Amino acid sequence: MMPRATQSVRSTSARAQSPDKRTAILAAARDLVSRVGFREAQMTGVADEAGVALATLYRNFPSKAALMVEVVAAVAQREVDAAAGLAMGDGTAAERLAASASLFASRALLGRRLAHALVAEPVEPEIEAARLRYRRKLARVFETIIEQGIRSKEFPVQDAQASAACIVGSLFEGLVGPLASDTLSTDADRQNQARAIVGFCLRGVGSKDVVT
């Protein structure tokens, strides 16, 4: 029979690393990053936000970098899924490309601090690698639409992979950077910037009907 003390230790460890506990920690870390960014989000702050002991936090995530990599992965997948949902919907390729890019822009407007953290904030190599995976997944959504537009002759023949990468670059560099700061002072300015970037993306793939 297993000693009672050993049973207690194993039971405590299982509770500390339960899926519910990890979910709460990830949610707390995401909320903290959305307010202060990756650099200022400290493990003690995450533990306080999640309502867990610091030791429990480290049992689930051995380092800040490991935690933030999972935060990037979770947030990125949510954004990719949202864009992909519109990409697979009804409408012309141009309409779906505009809708997907506009959705990305509108979500960036709603969470400007988090969007900046996911794109431009200086981070550790592990977190940067996770952000690059995010860019590739998002580019694949746009690449699929462009390929469909080429097949339907809405768009001219082109390197769909390169064009999709350029769209992601345009959105990230032309939109998220300014929107995450106070460069554009009003919501109207930010909305106009977003529409201009989406229009640029559509013209870049050769869309005859620019829908923004």
N, C-alpha and C positions, 0 to 999 in steps of 0.2 A: 504494500500500500504506500502511496506517495505521502511523504511527511506533510503535515498541515501547513507548515511554514512555506514549503515549496509550492504547494497548491495556491497559497495566498499571493506569493510573488508572481506566479504565472497568471493568476486571475487579474491582478492589478495591471500587469503588462498588457494583457489582452484588452482590458478596458481602455488603457491609455492609447492603444493603437487601433481602436475601433474605427470603422468607416465613418460613423457619425462624428467622432472627435476630429478626424482628419478633414472632413467636410467643413466643420465649424472653423478650424484653423485656417483652411484655405480661403474661406469667405472673409474671415477677419483680416487676413493678409491682403486680399484684393481690395477691401474697403480702405485699409490704411494706405496702400500704394496709391489709390485713387485720390487721396487727400494730400500726401506728402511726397510721393514718388518712391523709387526703389532705394535711393541712397539714404533717405531719412527714415525709412521704415526699418525699425530695429526689432530684434526678436522679443525683447521685453515688451515693446508696444503691441506686437502681435499677440503675445500671451495674454496681456491685459484685455485686449479687444475681444479675444476668443473666450475669455473667462477660464483659462486653464493655467496650471502651474508651468513655470519655465522648463522644469524637468520633463513634464509631459510633452511640451512642444518639441524639445530636442529628441525625445524618444520617437516621435513621428517624423521629424525632419532634422537630420544630423547637423545641418548648417543653414545659414540664411540663404546662401546661393541655391541649395537644394530646394528650399521652400519657394523661392522666387521663380525658379525654373518651372515648377508646377503651376504657379500662379499665371505665368505667361502662357503655358500650354492650355490651361483651362479657359482663360479669357480669349485667347486666339481662336480656339475651337468654336467658341460661342460666336465670335465675329465671322469666322469662315462659314459656319452653318447658316447664319443669317443671310450672308451674301449668296450662298449657294441656293438657298430656298427661292430667291428671286431669279437666279440664273436659270433654274430649271422650270420656271413658271411659263405662263403664256406670253405671247407677244413676239415681235420681231427681235432679231439679235440686237439691233440698236437700242430698242426699248428695254430689253433685259440688261444690257450692259449699262445703260444710263441708270436704271433702277438699282442695280447692284452697287455701282459706284456712288450714287446719291445716298443709298442707305449707309454705306460706310461713312460718308461725310456727315450725315445727320447724327449717327451714333458717336462720331468723334466730337461733334458739337456738344452733345449731352454729357460726355465724359472727357473733357479736354485734358485734364491732368493725367488721367490714366492713359489716354491716347498718346500723349507725349512720352510717358514712361515706356510704353510699348514700342516706341519708334526711335526716339532721339536721345533719351537720357543716357549718359555714360554708365556702363554696367560691367560686371565681371564677365569673363569669356564664356562661362557656362550659360549665363542669362542671354548674352548676345547670340549664342548658337541657337537658343530656343526662339529668339526673335527672328532669326533668319529662317527657321522652319516655318514660322508664321507667315512671313512674306511669300515663301514658296507655295504654301497652301492657298493663300489668297490669290496669287498669280495664276494658279491652276484653275481657279473658278473663272477668271477672266479669259484665260486661254481657251477653255471649253466654249465659251460664248463666241469668241472670235473665230474658232474653227467652224462652228455652225454657221456664222455669218458668211464665211468664205464659201462654204458648200452651197448656201442659198443665194450666193452672188450679191448679197447686201454689201459685203466688204471686198475690196480687191485682194488678190492673192498676196500673201505676206507671211513672214515668219511669226506664227501665232505666239510661240513661246517668248520671243523677243518683245513683241508688242505688248503682251500681258505684263512682262517685267517692267516695261516702261510705264504702263498704267499704274502699277503699284508704286513705282518710284515717284510718279507725278502726284499721286494721292498723298504719299507719306511726306515728301519734301515740300510740295506746294501747298498742302492743306494742313496736315497735322502740326507741323512746326509753328506756323503763324497762329493757328487756332489755339494752341496750347499756351501761348503767351498773350501779352496784351498788345501785340503789334496791331491787331484789328480791334478797334475800341468798342464797337457796338455789334449786337446780334445781326443787324442788317448787313453790316460790313462782312461779317463772317459768312452769312448765307450767300452773299454775292460772290465771295471768294470761292465758296464750295461749288456754286453753279459754274463759275468760270473754269475751275479745274475739271469738272465733269465734262463740260463742253470741249475742252482741250483734248481729253482722253478720247472722246467720240471722233473728233476730227482726226486724231492721230491714227485711228484704225481705218480711216477712209469712209466713215459713215456719211451718206448723202443727206440723211435726215437727222440733224442734231437735236436730240430730245433731252432737255434739262429741266 
